[in-house]
Amino acid sequence: MSVIVPRREQEGVSTVSIVRVDQGSQRAVEDRVAVEEPLEIQLSFVKRGLRVKKSVSVTMRTPGNDRELAAGFLLTEGVIAGAAAIEGWEADGPGNILCAVLAPDADVDLRTMERHFYMTSSCGVCGKTSLEALRVTGRISLDPERPVWEASRITGLPALLKSDQAIFEMTGGLHGAGLFASNGDLLAVREDVGRHNAVDKLIGSQLIEGRADFSGCLMVVSGRASFELVQKAVMAGIPILAAVGAPSSLAVDLARQFGATLLGFVGQERFNVYSGAQRIHFGKDGG
C-alpha cells in the first residue's frame, strides 16, 4: 500500500487525496487539511552574568506566526512581563525550533521556567502548578468594573470571528481567537489546531505590534472555555473572555477568583454569564 504524502498548498494548509463516501457512492477527490507540526520554544537569558539557553515548551501547532506564538506563550505563562523583555529571535532547524533572546536586564520569573512540559494541540497547561503560577506572579490587575459591553453587541462577535478565519474556511480544522477593542472594532484574529496556541498567537501579535494594555479588550474563542484559556486571558490582563462553547468548572472558578468576566455558549441572541456580570449591560429590559 503506497503512502500518500500531503502536498503543502500554503502555510498552514495541506492537500491530501481521499475517498469521499456520499449516499452510498464513493469517489476519489482532493481535500484540504490543517497542518500540525511540533514547535520547540527556547529561551536565551542572562543568569548570574552568563547567557544560558533553556527549552521551555514543545507544542503541536499550525505553522505560521511562530514568533507571535512564542511571545504570547511567554507572557501568558508568566515568564516575561512584556514585549520589551524580548530583544531578538533565533531559529534552528527546519522552522521547528524558535528561541526568544531576552534582554540582559529582562524581568524573568525563573519559577515558571522550572516547569518543562509538553503540550498537545488539544489540552494545554492546566492544574495546580499553573494555578500557583497565577497566584505568585503579582502581575494580575483587572479593573473590576470596566470595560462594559452591551449584551446585544456580544452575540454577534462569534460570526465576526468566523468570517475572518481563512484557514478554517478551507479546512474546518482550526480553532480561532479574536480580540476586540472596547468600541467593538476587531483588532486581530489568529487560528491554530490548538486552542491555547490560537490565543497565544493572538496575544503575541499584539505584543509584537507594541500593545501593552489589554484592559479594554474582549477576547472571543471559537470553542469551549477551558482553564488554560482563562489563565492566558487573565495573565494578559484581558478582562472579558467569550466562548462559543461551554466553560469547565475550573475555568469558572479561576475567572471568579481573579474577577474576570467569563461568557459561554455565545451565539445568536443568547449567552451565559458565569462570572463578572457587572461588565455586561443588558439594556432597559435586562437590568
Long-range contacts (C-beta under 8 A, 24 or more apart in sequence): 6-33, 6-35, 8-35, 11-35, 11-63, 11-64, 12-62, 12-63, 12-64, 12-167, 12-174, 12-191, 13-167, 13-170, 13-171, 32-170, 32-171, 33-171, 33-173, 34-62, 34-167, 34-171, 34-173, 34-174, 34-193, 35-62, 35-63, 35-193, 36-60, 36-61, 36-62, 36-121, 36-193, 37-61, 37-62, 37-63, 37-96, 38-96, 39-63, 39-66, 39-69, 39-70, 39-96, 39-97, 39-98, 40-96, 40-97, 40-98, 41-69, 41-70, 41-73, 41-74, 41-98, 41-99, 41-100, 42-90, 42-97, 42-98, 42-99, 42-100, 43-74, 43-79, 43-99, 43-100, 43-102, 43-108, 43-113, 44-90, 44-99, 44-100, 44-101, 44-102, 45-102, 45-106, 45-108, 46-102, 46-104, 46-106, 47-110, 53-99, 54-113, 55-116, 56-113, 56-116, 57-116, 57-117, 57-118, 57-119, 58-118, 58-119, 59-118, 59-119, 59-120, 59-121, 59-194, 59-196, 59-197, 60-119, 60-120, 60-121, 60-193, 60-194, 61-121, 61-192, 61-193, 61-194, 61-197, 62-167, 62-174, 62-191, 62-192, 62-193, 62-194, 62-197, 63-95, 65-190, 65-201, 65-204, 65-205, 66-95, 66-98, 67-98, 67-204, 67-208, 68-190, 68-200, 68-201, 68-202, 68-204, 68-205, 68-207, 68-208, 69-192, 69-197, 69-200, 69-201, 69-204, 70-98, 70-100, 70-200, 70-204, 71-100, 71-200, 71-203, 71-204, 71-207, 71-208, 72-199, 72-200, 72-201, 72-202, 72-203, 72-204, 72-205, 72-207, 72-232, 72-236, 73-200, 73-204, 74-100, 75-203, 75-204, 75-207, 75-235, 75-236, 76-199, 76-200, 76-203, 76-231, 76-232, 76-235, 76-236, 77-112, 77-125, 77-130, 77-133, 77-235, 78-109, 78-112, 78-133, 78-134, 78-137, 78-139, 78-235, 79-108, 79-109, 79-112, 79-113, 80-106, 80-107, 80-108, 80-109, 81-107, 81-139, 82-207, 82-212, 83-207, 83-208, 83-210, 83-212, 109-137, 111-136, 112-137, 119-194, 119-196, 120-194, 121-192, 121-193, 121-194, 121-197, 122-194, 122-195, 123-228, 124-194, 124-195, 124-196, 124-226, 124-228, 124-229, 125-196, 125-228, 125-231, 126-226, 126-227, 126-228, 126-231, 126-250, 127-227, 130-227, 130-228, 130-231, 131-231, 131-254, 134-231, 134-234, 134-235, 134-254, 134-258, 137-235, 139-235, 140-234, 140-235, 140-237, 140-258, 141-237, 142-215, 142-234, 142-237, 142-239, 142-258, 142-259, 142-260, 143-215, 143-239, 144-259, 144-278, 145-278, 145-279, 146-215, 146-216, 146-239, 146-279, 147-182, 147-215, 147-216, 147-217, 147-218, 147-239, 147-240, 147-279, 148-279, 148-280, 148-281, 149-182, 149-218, 149-240, 149-279, 149-280, 149-281, 150-281, 150-283, 151-271, 151-280, 151-281, 151-282, 151-283, 151-286, 152-283, 153-184, 154-218, 154-242, 154-263, 154-266, 154-271, 154-280, 155-266, 155-267, 155-268, 155-269, 155-270, 155-271, 156-268, 157-218, 157-220, 157-242, 157-266, 158-220, 158-222, 158-242, 158-244, 158-266, 158-267, 159-268, 160-186, 160-220, 161-186, 161-189, 161-220, 161-222, 162-222, 164-189, 165-189, 165-191, 165-222, 166-191, 167-191, 168-222, 174-198, 175-221, 175-222, 175-223, 176-221, 176-222, 177-201, 177-202, 177-219, 177-220, 177-221, 177-222, 178-202, 178-219, 178-220, 179-203, 179-206, 179-214, 179-217, 179-218, 179-219, 179-238, 180-217, 180-218, 180-219, 180-220, 181-216, 181-217, 182-216, 182-217, 182-218, 187-217, 195-221, 195-223, 195-224, 195-226, 195-228, 195-229, 196-228, 196-229, 196-232, 198-222, 199-229, 199-232, 199-233, 200-232, 203-232, 203-236, 203-238, 213-237, 214-238, 215-239, 218-242, 220-244, 220-266, 224-248, 224-264, 225-251, 225-262, 225-264, 226-250, 226-251, 227-251, 227-254, 230-254, 230-255, 230-260, 230-262, 233-260, 234-258, 234-260, 239-276, 239-279, 240-276, 240-279, 242-266, 242-271, 247-274
